[in-house]
Amino acid sequence: MRRTFCARPALSALLVTGTLVLGALGAVPAAAQSEPAPAPTAADSPNALNARVERQLGDDSAGTYLDRRSGELVVTVTSASAAERVRAAGATPRRVTRGAAQLAAAMDTLESRAKITGTSWGVDPRTNQIAVQADRSVSARDLARLRRVADSLDGAVRVSRVPGVFEREVAGGDAIYGGGSRCSAAFNVSKGSTKYFVTAGHCTNLGANWSATSGGAAVGVREGTSFPTNDYGLVRYTNGSSPAGNVNLYNGGHQEISSAADAVVGQAIKKSGSTTKVTSGSVTAVNVTVNYGDGPVYGMVRTTACSAGGDSGGAHFAGTVALGIHSGSSGCTGTNGSAIHQPVREALSAYGVSVY
């Protein structure tokens, strides 16, 4: 996955507008509960409904997704009682043969027997399988090993080849700069009156000080970084600015961000980054493991959005909802990409900050 090494959203128009922008910037599931689910409301978003159903069902569900035609949240279940609880929560149940424990066991097997650089895997609830991707760096011998492991798992795993290579990518351009590299910013966040932005951990690993232009004055200092395993970092604004809580749309406008949530398979998303600007796609898998050359990351989200070097750290969002921090991809063919994001809620929780 091309970990488009560059902090996410952007400089030139700063993904995360406002401060980063600095003028010149450019800028587990809980255990199942027995009580009935609260009645759905008209204001329920797919993300909010998904979170509520996950809290209700826990391991009684093998995953959720949005139906492509109706837009309704579909919840995979393995029992009639779980199906009734899904209906009570306001979602649509679908009986499947493999439960959460079986899918988790399949991923554990891949982790122990097929951890090959250039591969990734995650849950695709639409097919009730673990979807594995192998990039062009994976040798024929390793691909054969991967397929043997998949074949031993009784249909729980499917393997496909993808073009390009899962790797981080550094590029030059008008974005945030640190450690001799360019990245993009994802979202402006706060803790009390202190302002920060979040970006990719593989970016913040590179340097402590971040500026809006190459060689320019620092606008922020690294306060936290986590990569590999995770891929998020936190930078505190040090120039006295108070940036707006929005994302650059690169058309003269910005998208206000008011909340954060976990993405749902089938959900339409947008990605904003300093290289490819704003691209669109949909979520194809969750709980994704990506085996980058310099270390694995876990719990990621796979999408079809396009990205390129310099987009690292950029914003994945849906309307006013922040979803993720761009981590990488295996490239883009036409308008079909493979952008991976780090769920932003995990980063917010780790640092005790909130979007605004």
Backbone hydrogen bonds, N-H to C=O, Kabsch-Sander energy under -0.5 kcal/mol:
donor,donor_aa,acceptor,acceptor_aa,energy
2,R,329,S,-9.9
3,R,1,M,-1.7
3,R,167,E,-2.6
4,T,2,R,-4.0
5,F,169,E,-0.8
6,C,4,T,-1.3
8,R,184,S,-1.3
11,L,27,A,-1.2
11,L,174,D,-1.1
12,S,174,D,-2.7
14,L,11,L,-5.9
14,L,26,G,-9.9
17,T,15,L,-1.4
17,T,246,N,-0.7
19,T,17,T,-0.9
22,L,18,G,-1.0
22,L,19,T,-1.6
24,A,22,L,-3.4
25,L,21,V,-2.1
25,L,22,L,-0.7
27,A,12,S,-0.8
27,A,13,A,-0.6
33,Q,56,Q,-2.2
44,D,41,T,-1.7
49,L,45,S,-2.7
50,N,46,P,-2.4
51,A,47,N,-2.3
52,R,48,A,-2.2
53,V,49,L,-2.6
54,E,50,N,-2.5
55,R,51,A,-2.0
56,Q,52,R,-2.0
57,L,53,V,-2.8
58,G,54,E,-2.4
60,D,57,L,-2.3
61,S,58,G,-1.4
62,A,76,T,-1.4
63,G,76,T,-0.5
65,Y,74,V,-2.2
66,L,265,V,-2.9
67,D,72,E,-3.0
71,G,67,D,-2.0
74,V,65,Y,-3.6
74,V,72,E,-0.5
75,V,92,T,-3.1
76,T,63,G,-2.7
76,T,74,V,-0.5
77,V,94,R,-2.4
78,T,60,D,-0.8
83,A,79,S,-1.7
84,E,80,A,-1.9
85,R,81,S,-1.7
86,V,82,A,-1.9
87,R,83,A,-2.1
88,A,84,E,-2.2
89,A,85,R,-1.3
90,G,86,V,-0.6
90,G,87,R,-1.2
91,A,86,V,-2.1
92,T,73,L,-2.7
94,R,75,V,-2.3
96,V,77,V,-2.4
99,G,97,T,-0.5
100,A,59,D,-0.7
103,L,99,G,-2.0
104,A,100,A,-2.5
105,A,101,A,-2.2
106,A,102,Q,-1.8
107,M,103,L,-2.0
108,D,104,A,-2.1
109,T,105,A,-2.0
110,L,106,A,-2.1
111,E,107,M,-2.3
112,S,108,D,-2.0
113,R,109,T,-2.6
114,A,110,L,-2.3
116,I,114,A,-1.6
118,G,291,N,-2.6
119,T,116,I,-1.3
120,S,133,Q,-2.0
121,W,289,T,-2.3
122,G,131,A,-1.3
123,V,286,V,-2.7
124,D,129,Q,-2.8
127,T,124,D,-1.2
128,N,124,D,-0.9
129,Q,124,D,-1.7
130,I,156,A,-2.9
131,A,122,G,-2.7
131,A,129,Q,-0.6
132,V,130,I,-0.7
132,V,158,R,-3.0
133,Q,120,S,-3.0
134,A,160,S,-2.2
135,D,118,G,-3.0
136,R,164,G,-2.1
138,V,135,D,-1.7
143,L,139,S,-2.8
144,A,140,A,-2.2
145,R,141,R,-1.9
146,L,142,D,-2.7
147,R,143,L,-2.5
148,R,144,A,-2.1
149,V,145,R,-2.2
150,A,146,L,-2.4
151,D,147,R,-2.7
152,S,148,R,-1.2
153,L,150,A,-1.7
154,D,151,D,-0.7
156,A,153,L,-1.8
158,R,130,I,-2.2
160,S,132,V,-1.9
162,V,134,A,-2.2
167,E,165,V,-1.0
167,E,329,S,-0.9
169,E,3,R,-2.7
171,A,5,F,-0.7
175,A,173,G,-1.3
176,I,183,C,-1.8
177,Y,211,S,-2.5
178,G,181,S,-2.2
181,S,178,G,-1.8
183,C,6,C,-0.7
183,C,176,I,-3.1
184,S,6,C,-0.6
184,S,312,S,-2.8
185,A,7,A,-0.6
185,A,8,R,-0.5
186,A,198,V,-2.6
187,F,198,V,-0.7
189,V,196,Y,-2.5
190,S,354,S,-2.2
191,K,194,T,-2.0
194,T,191,K,-1.8
196,Y,189,V,-2.8
197,F,235,V,-2.2
198,V,187,F,-2.2
199,T,233,G,-1.9
203,C,200,A,-0.8
204,T,200,A,-2.1
205,N,201,G,-1.9
206,L,203,C,-1.9
210,W,220,G,-2.6
211,S,177,Y,-2.3
212,A,217,A,-0.7
216,G,213,T,-2.4
219,V,210,W,-3.4
220,G,210,W,-1.7
221,V,236,R,-2.3
222,R,208,A,-3.6
223,E,234,L,-3.4
224,G,234,L,-1.6
226,S,232,Y,-2.0
229,T,296,P,-3.4
230,N,228,P,-1.9
232,Y,226,S,-1.6
233,G,199,T,-2.2
234,L,224,G,-2.6
235,V,197,F,-2.6
236,R,221,V,-2.8
237,Y,195,K,-2.0
238,T,219,V,-2.5
239,N,219,V,-0.9
246,N,244,A,-1.4
247,V,255,Q,-2.2
248,N,15,L,-3.0
249,L,253,G,-2.2
255,Q,247,V,-2.8
256,E,254,H,-0.6
257,I,245,G,-2.3
258,S,320,T,-2.5
259,S,320,T,-1.4
261,A,322,A,-2.3
265,V,64,T,-0.7
266,G,283,V,-2.7
267,Q,264,V,-2.4
269,I,281,G,-2.7
270,K,317,F,-2.7
271,K,279,T,-3.0
272,S,315,A,-2.6
273,G,277,K,-1.6
274,S,8,R,-1.6
274,S,9,P,-1.4
274,S,310,G,-0.6
277,K,273,G,-1.2
279,T,271,K,-2.4
279,T,277,K,-0.6
281,G,269,I,-2.0
283,V,267,Q,-2.0
284,T,302,R,-2.8
285,A,302,R,-1.4
286,V,123,V,-1.9
288,V,300,M,-2.7
289,T,121,W,-3.8
290,V,297,V,-2.2
291,N,119,T,-3.0
292,Y,290,V,-1.3
292,Y,295,G,-0.9
295,G,292,Y,-1.4
297,V,290,V,-2.0
298,Y,229,T,-2.8
300,M,288,V,-2.8
301,V,341,H,-2.1
302,R,285,A,-2.4
303,T,339,A,-1.9
304,T,282,S,-1.5
310,G,169,E,-1.0
311,D,308,A,-2.2
312,S,4,T,-1.7
313,G,7,A,-0.6
313,G,326,H,-2.6
314,G,8,R,-0.8
314,G,311,D,-2.5
315,A,272,S,-1.7
316,H,324,G,-2.4
317,F,270,K,-2.5
318,A,321,V,-2.4
321,V,318,A,-2.0
322,A,259,S,-3.1
322,A,320,T,-0.5
323,L,316,H,-2.5
324,G,316,H,-2.1
325,I,342,Q,-2.3
326,H,314,G,-2.9
327,S,340,I,-3.2
328,G,340,I,-1.1
330,S,1,M,-0.5
333,T,336,N,-2.7
334,G,332,C,-0.6
336,N,333,T,-2.3
337,G,304,T,-2.6
337,G,335,T,-0.7
338,S,331,G,-0.6
339,A,305,A,-1.9
340,I,328,G,-3.3
341,H,301,V,-2.5
342,Q,325,I,-2.9
344,V,323,L,-2.3
346,E,343,P,-0.6
347,A,343,P,-0.9
348,L,344,V,-2.6
349,S,345,R,-2.3
350,A,346,E,-2.2
351,Y,347,A,-1.8
352,G,348,L,-1.1
353,V,348,L,-1.7
354,S,190,S,-2.1
356,Y,188,N,-0.8
